[in-house]
Amino acid sequence: MGRRDVQVVWFKRDLRIHDNVALGAAVDTGGPVLPIYIFEPSLLTHPHTAGRHVQLVRESLRDLRESLAAAGAPLIVRVGEVTDVFDELHRAHPFATVHSHEEFGVLTTWQRDEDVAQWCRQRSVQYLEHRQSGAVRGLASRDRWSKQRMQQFSLPLVPVPTAIRSSGVDPGPIPDLAELGVVVETMVDRQPGGEVSGRQVMRSWLTERSVGYERNLSSPVSGWNGCSRLSVHLALGTLSAREVHKRAEVRAGEPAAPRKSMFAFAERLAWRDHFTQKLEDAPFIEQRSLHPAFDGLRPDTPNDDALHALTHGRTGYPMVDAVARSLASTGWTTFRMRSMLTSFASYDLWLPWQTTGGILARWFADYDPGIHWPQIQMQSGVTGMNALRVYDPVKQQLDHDPTGVFVRRWVPELRDVPLDLLATPWLVAPEKRDEYPDPIVDHSAAVSQAKRRIGAVRQRIRGDGSTRELLERHGSRRPPPSRRRRQ
């Protein structure tokens, strides 16, 4: 083709045509557009990647290809490392610019983006990374972060392109899981991917399901429909957070709107960016503690028995086991239940947070590194600046599954245990609980020991200035401001 005005749009976690800044910028140049998604072997084999993630991507690519084709330029799909694919494309179809969105991901993607930037520099190809979230790349200070975030979310939505000049490159097939070397997972009640599904979920959330959100968001029972269920689509980028934020604002201003629910939801969106900013500021926290004094606190190698009990839902604590089994099967649970599971793994079982974090990354269909790793560290007590959050699994069951419907579904061994003993089945004879195990640890004793160990580290670093520096750089213990607080 030989045309140097070709604009590459490299899709990553932005699998949509609505409010897509990178796509809009490429179309606005007036040049031919080469939209591409690349299945990267380094990510397909990454220890945090599971079949459920790749399946969601494939579903999203089908929607994206159809939408782009309707505008004139179908999505091109390739398999390979990005610079290798770009090499091949550039030789056959020289291009002028690569557009993508900033990605706040794992260390592998950070290095990949650096490699792409270097590849572009060496070939005099312009590399434009467009902002799509409330996180700010290269943020010098947290003092103005909230204002910068709201400025980003106040920008108008990018219109959906209706006419795109095609580059004429063969789109190629969307490979199936077997062709990608990815194992198919057997799941139940899995959310589908794709922009069409995402927009349906957003509409149902805003118009039908949001009432009582602030009451429903903790329980795995009420949360199944009472939470927004937008996390998968925000993680995939099949919805833009800015559009979700704007539509929630509009909904909050309507007559008889569930304003309290909308404000609570807006605050959660702000927290999402708050934690993503932490990963941007300290990308190493996927592997190392935010405060280095906590490195080596837990063993590098997990206790096999404890890890097996956790991952197979056999800890003897019904709520922990029900959440673990449901997550493995569905890919989703509420934030509080995720926190409880991490707390139990980190405090009760004293498992290394890196191991637990990797397992949960594979289980969470909505795995988003920007939220995941700061949360794993915070719930494991290794940030050096957050209060310890320890969840009593018995209390969590009594508070959030009082009728036992969730536990009985996922731990059917306890179907004959009376409700008043369902949270403490070890008080029932073994034959009455179908060989469901006794607790693997004594919660109170294990937590007390964990707190002493962590407390000793906190005592050592108290007063050395390191905690204050972390608070100043990473935005602390205070929640990000929401519209509710400003009004």
N, C-alpha and C positions, 0 to 999 in steps of 0.2 A: 504493500500500500504506500509506504514511504512518506506519509503525511506526519509532520512534526507537531501538528496542532491537536493530536488525539489526547483526550483526557481520560486517564484511568481512574475509576472509582473502585477502590479496594474495600470491599465490605468485610467487616469483622463482627463486632457485637453491635450492629446497627442494621439489622436485616429488615428494613422497611423502606417505603417510599414517602410516607408522611413525615414531615418535619425532619428531613434528612439534609443536614447542612452540606455535607460533602457532595452528595448527589446534586443538590441545587447549585452549588458553586461550579461544578463541572458543566452542567447544562447551560448555565448563564454565560459561559465563554463563547458559546455558539459553535464550538468544534465538535467533531465526532466523539462520542462517549463510549468507553470500553468498561462496562461494569463487570467486576469479577469477584468471585469468592474462591478461596483456595483452601482445600483440606490439607493441612500441614501434618506430615507424619510425626513431627516432634510434639505436636499437641494431641494427635490421635492416640499416641502411646504414652502421653503424660500421665503420671500416677494419679492425678486428680480428675482425669477424664473417664467417664463411664459411657456405656452404650446409650443410656437414656439421654445424655447430653447431645450425642451425635444424631440421634433420632429426631430430637427437637430441631436441630439445625437443618436436617434434611427437609423436614416439613416446612420450615420457614423459607428455605430456598425455593421450594416449589411455588409458594405464594409470591415470592419476590420475582422469580423468573416470569411468571404470568403477568404481573403488574408492569414490569419493565418492558416486556414484549408488546404489551398493549400500547405503550408510549413510543415504541419503535426500536428499542435496543435490548434484546433479551439478555439475561444474566449469563455470563460465561463462568463455567465451573471447571476447575483444574485440581489435580492432586500433586503435591510436591512442596518443597520448602519455597518460601515466597521469592527469595532472590533468584532461585533457579528458574521458577516459572516466569518471573519478570525478564530474566535473561532471554529465554526462548521467545517470549512475546515481543520484546524490544527488537530482536534481530529481524523478526518477520514483519512487525508493525511498529516502527519507531513512534514513541509517544513523548509528549512534551511535559506532562504533569501527572503526578500521582496524588489523588485526593483520598484521605481517610479521616476517620475520627480519632481523637485521642482515646487510647485504651488504657485503663488502669487495671492491669492484670497481674498474672504471675511473673516471676523473674524470667521465665522462658520467653514470654511475649515482650517484656521490656527489652531483652537482648535482641529479639527478632526485629523490633521496631528500630533499634539502633543500627542493625545490619542493613535494613531497608534504606534508612537515611544515608548511610555511607554509600550503598550501591547507587542511589540517586545522585549523590554528589559526584561520584566518579564518572558518571555518564551525562552530567549537566542536565539531569531531569529534575524539575522542580518537585519538591515533596511538601505538600500542604496538609498538616494535621489540624482538623477543625474541632472546636470544642462542642461537646454535646451534653455535658452534665454540669452539676453545680460544683464539682471539684475543679481546682485551679492548678494547672501545671506550673511549677516553679514558683509557688507562693512564698513570698518573703516573710510574711507575718500573718498570724491569724486574726489580727485586730480588725481588719476590714473584710474578713472572709464572708460573713453573712450578707453584707451589702453587695459584694461581688456576685455571690450566688443569686441573689434576687434580681440583680441587673441582667444576668444571663437568662433567668426564667421570665423576665419581663419582655424580652425580645419577641417580635412577632414570629409565628410559626412559618416555616418554609413551605411554600405551596407545593403540592404534588405536581411534578412535571407531566405535561400532557403530550409533549412532542420532544423526542430525544433523537439526535442524529446518531445513527448506528456506525460503529467502526467496521462492521462487516466480518468480524472474527467469528469463527465457528463456535457456538455456545458449548458444545460438548454435553455429554450426559451428566446427570446427577447420580454419582455412584451409590450403590446400596451398601448396607453395613458390611456384608461379607466381602465386597470388593475393597472396602476400606480396612479390612482386617479387624473390625470391631465386633465384639460379642453382643448378640441380641439379648436384652434382659426381659424376663417375664415380670410384668408389673400389673397392678390393678389401679383403676381410677386415675390413670396418668393424664395430666393435662396435655392437650395437643399443642404443638408449636405453630408458628405462622402469624403473619400480620392480621389475617382475617379473623382468626381465633382471638388474638389479642384485643382487637377492637370490639369484638362481641363481649369479651369479659369486661372491658372498660365500660361499655354501655350498661351492662347488667349491674355492675357495681354501683355506678353513679345513679341509676334510675330505680333500682329494685332492692339491692342488697346492703346498702350502706347504713341504714337505720340501725342504731345500736352498736356500731362498730367498736366504740370504746369499751363496751361491755363484752363483746364477743371475741376480741382478738387474742385472748390468752388460751381459751379452752380448745383442745383439739376436736371437740364435738361441735360447739357453736362456731368455731373459727373456720371450719371447712367451707361454709358458705358465707359466714359473717365477716371474714377477712376479704380484702380486695381480690386476692389470688392473682394479682398483677405481677408478682415478683419474677415469675418465669419469663414474662414478656419484657420486663425491664432489664433482666439479665441478658436476654438474647438481643435486645434492642429492636424487637418487633413493635414496641411502643417507645416513644421518646418520653423521658421523665418530664420534660418541659411541657409537652402536650397534656400529660396526665395532670400535672400541677395546675395548668390553666383551666382545664375542664372541671377540676375539683373546685377551683375558685368560683367559676361560673355557677356551679351547682350550689355552693354555699350561699350565694346571693339570691337564689330563687325563693319565692314565697313558700312557706312551710317546709323549707329545706332542713335536713338533719344537720344543722350547723355544728353542733358539738362533735358529731361524727366526722364531718368534713375537716374541722380544725385538727382533730386527733390524727386524721389521715395525713394532712399537710405536714404535721410535725414529724410523722414517720418518714415522709419523703425527705425532710430536712436532715433527719438523722442518717438516712441512707447516704447523702452526700457528705455529711460530717465524717463518717467512718471511711468513705472512699478517699477523702482528703488525707486521712491518716496513712493509708497505704501509699498514696502518691508521695507523701513526705518521707516515708520510711519503707521503701519497697522490700527491704530485707526481712520484714516481720513475718513473711511466709515461712521462714526458716529459723530466725533468731528472735529472742525476746526483745520487746521494745526497750526495756531497761536491761542492760547486759548483766546486771547483778543476779538476774534470775536464770541465766543460762546455766545449765548443769544442775538446777534444783531438783528436777525429776530425772529418773534414769533415762538414758538414751534408748535403751531397748525395753519395750513394754513387757509386763508380766503376761505370759501367754494365756494363762487361765483366766485372768481378769479381762483381757481383750476378747477372748472367745465368748465369755459370758455376756459381755456388752454387745458384741456384734450379732450374737444369736438370740438375744432377748432372754437370757437365762441368769439374770443377776439376783433373782428372788424379790425384787421390788417391782410390783406389777406395772406401775406407771412408767418406770424407766423401760421396762421390757416391751410394753405396748407401743411406746413411742419409737423405740429402736426398730421393732418389727414393721410398724406402719411406714416409717421413713424408707426402709429398705424396699418396701413394696410399692409405695405411692410416690415417693420423691418429695413429699411436702409435709410439714407440720407447722404449728404456730411458732412465733419467736420465743415465747416463754418455754415451750417444750424443747426447743433447740437449746436454750440456755440451761434448762434443767439437765438435759443429757450431757452437755459439755461439763457442767458443774459436777455431775456424778462421776464422770470419767476422770476429771482432773483432781477432785478433792477426795471422793470416796475410794476410787480405785488407784489414784496416784499415777495415772498413765501419762506419758509425755504428750503434751498438747499437739505436737507436730503429727503424732500418729493418729490421735482422735480427729484432728482437723482434716487430715487426708481422707479418712474414712467418710466423714460427713460431707466433704467436698464431692465425693463420688455418689453419695446418697442423695444430696440435694439436687433436684432437677433444676432449681433456680440458683445454682452455685454462681456466686459473683465474688471474685477475690477481694474486691474493694470493701465489701461488707464482711465477708467471711473471716479473714485473718485478723483484723482488728477485734472482731467479736470473740473469736476463739481465744485470743490472748487476754482480753478483758475478763471473760468468764473463767479463765484459768488462773487469774491473779498474778500475771507476770508483766503488767504494764508499769508498775511502780507508782501509779498515780490514781488508780480507781479503787473504790471500796470493794472488798471481797464480796462476791455474790454467791451465796451457797443456798441451794434449793433442797428442801426436805421433800423427798419423793412421796412420802405418805401424805403430807399436807397438800402437795400439789394434786394428788389424786382426789382427796376429799374436797378440795376447792374447785377443781376443774373437770372432774368426772364423777359428780356426786351420785349419779344413778348407776354408774358402772358400765354404761353402754360401750364406751370406748375400750376399756380394759377387757371386757368379756369378748368383744369382737376379735381383738388381737392376741389375747392370751386365753384361748378357749379351754385350757387346762383348768381354769378357775370358774368354769360355768356353774358348778354346783356349790361354790362357796357363798355363804350368806353375805348380803350386801354390807352388813355392819362389820364384817371381817375381811372384805375384799381388798382393802388397802394393807392389811396385815395378815396375809394368808398363812404365815408361819405359826399362827396361833391355832390353826386347824390341822388335824391329823393328816399325814402325808397321803393316805389313801383317799381322803376327801378332796384332794387338790391334784389328782392325776399326776403324781410325781413331780409337780412343780417344785423347784428347789427352795431350800432355805436361803435367806440373804447371804450373799457372798462376803459381805462385810457388815459390821455394826456401824450404822450411819453416824451416830453421835461420836463414837470413839474415833472413827476414821477421819471425820471432819476436824475434830479437835486436834489430832496429830498434824493434819495438813495445815491448819491455821498456825500452829506453833512453828512449823518449818518456814512457812511464808513470812510469818511475823518476825522471825529472826533475821531474815534478809531485809525486810523493811526497816527494822531497827538499825541495821548496819548503815543503810543509805540515808537514814533520816538526818537532815541537817547538812548533808554534803552539797546541796545545791542542785543535784541531778534531777530530783523530782520537780523542782520549780522550773528548771529548763524544759523538761518534758511538757509541763502544763502550758508554758508559753508557746512552745512550738506546735503542739498537737491539739490544742483546743480543748483540753481539760474535761472537767467533770460536769460542766454546765451544759444543758441541752441547747441546741441551736435555736435562736428566736423564731417564732412562728407568727403568722398574721394574727393569731388569737391573742398573743401577748402584746402586739403593737396596738391593737384596737382598744 
